[in-house]
């Protein structure tokens, strides 16, 4: 499964979502109980940054700071995500990268980048009072990746238990419910 296009869509959607975050919301709660919105946005930026470093074979940033200034969240993320997407596109799909979790095949690291960015985009939208709906194709693709990657043995503490949703649930709701978040 080629994940570059879904990652590009996720990066675009995350950029739009970050553009809707106001400065007065950064100290507020998020669906990630241990993080306020500032810390969550900092995490999103750090993951995108270090995934790009890993894909280019560069040393990782040991500790990245909080979110950039609220005036340039979207612009800062766009710059990082463009560089990261270009790095993944140039990366040997048969290669191995290490973004801090140990060496792993490129497709697995790329899937983790997609899962992390998309999930936390939803978290940022919820925390900032925006429409948290993801593009249907993106949510369905990420759910497919998750169902193959989020085994019950790795679910805790990264994800809560799956929450049941009705058969008519939208793809976004199915994805977040699978990851233990309340749609």
N, C-alpha and C positions, 0 to 999 in steps of 0.2 A: 504494500500500500504506500503510495507516494504521499507523504505528509507535508511537503513544502507548501503546496497551495493552501491546505487548511491552516497551516501555521501563519501564512501571509494574511489570510482572512482574520485569524485570531488577533494578530498584531494590529491590523487595521481597526478591528472592533474595540480592542483595548485602548488604542490611541483616542478614538472617539469618546470612549467612556471616561478616560482620564481628563479629557477636555471639559467634562461636565462636573468635575470635582471642585468644590469651592474651598478656599482656605479655612473657613470656619468649620468645615467638616472633618479636617484631618485628625483631630484629637478624639473623634467619636468612635463608637464600637463598630465591629464588623462581624460577619458570620464566623470568622476565625476568632474564637473567644479570647485567645491569648494576645491578639494584636489589635491595636487601634488602626484607623485608616492610614495614618502616616507610616506606620511600621509595615502594613500590608503593601502599600505602594512602593515603599523602599525594597521590600522583598521581590515584588514583580520586576522592578528595575534591576536588582541584583541578579536574579535568575537570568533575565534576558542578556545582561552584560556577560556573566560568566559562561553561559551557553555559547555565546559568540567567541569568547576567548578559547573555550575548549574545542570548538569546531575549527578554529584557526591553529590549534596546537600551541597557544600562548599560555603563559602562566595565569592562574586565576587571581582575581582580586581577593585578598585575604579577608577583608571586612569592608563591605560597602556601607555607606551612611544611610541616613533616613532619606525619605523622598526629597527630590529637588524642590525648589521654590514652587509654590502652588501656581504661580503665574506661567510656569513653563513645563508642567507635568507632561502634557501631550507632546510637546515639541521634544523634550528630553527623551521620552520613550520612543518616539518615532525615529530619532537618530540611532538609538541603541538597537531597536528592532530591525531597522533597515540593514545595519551592519551585521547583525546576527543572522538574518535571513540570507544575506549574501555569503556569509561564512558557511552556512549549512549547504547552500547551493554548490559551493566549490569543494565541499568535503567529499571524500571517497566514501560512497555508501557501504562499501565492504570494510571500512576502517573501524578503528576503535578510538573513543575519546574518553576523557575523564573530566567531569565538571565538579568533582569533589566527592562523588559517591563511589569512586573506584572505576577502573577501566570497564567500558561496556561498548557493545556494538553501536555504531552510529544510529541505526534505525531506532534502537531503544532510547537513546538519549534524545533524539528528535521527538519521539513520542512523549517523553517526559516533559520536554519543553512545551509541546502543544497542550498537554493536559494541565500543566501548572498555569500557563498563561490564560487559557480559556476559563478554567475554574476560578482563578482569582479575578478575572475580568468580571465575572458574575458577582463575586464577593464585593468588589469595589462599587459596582452599580447598585447593589442592594444597600451598602453602607452609605452611599451618597444620595439615595432617594431617586435614582434613575431607573428607567425601564431596564430590567435585568435580562430581558429576552436576548438570547444569542441567535444568530442566523441559524435556521433549521438545519441546513446541510452541515454546518460546523458542529452543532450540538450532537447530531446523529453520528458524525465521524468520530468525535471525541468519545462518545459513549461506546462505540465499537472498540476503540483503543482501550478504554478503561476496562471493559468487560474481559478483555484479553490480558490485562496487566495488573488489575487491582485484585489480587487474590486475598482471600480472607486472612491469610497469615501476615500480609503486609498492611491490611486495612487499618488496624489501630497502630499508632495514634494518628496517622496521617488523615484518615477518613473515618467518619462515624459509620455505624451500621446503615445499610441501605434502608430507605424508607419506601413503603409501597405507594404507588400512584396508580390511578385508573388507566385502563387501556386506551383511553382517548387523550391522555396527557400529551402535551407538546414536547418536542425533543429536548428543549431546555429543561423542562421540569423532570423528564426522565433522567437526564444526565445528573442534575444536582441531587435528585433523590437517591440515585445509585451511589453517589459520593457521601451520603449521609447528611445532606443539607435539606432544609425544609423549603420546598418550592414556593 
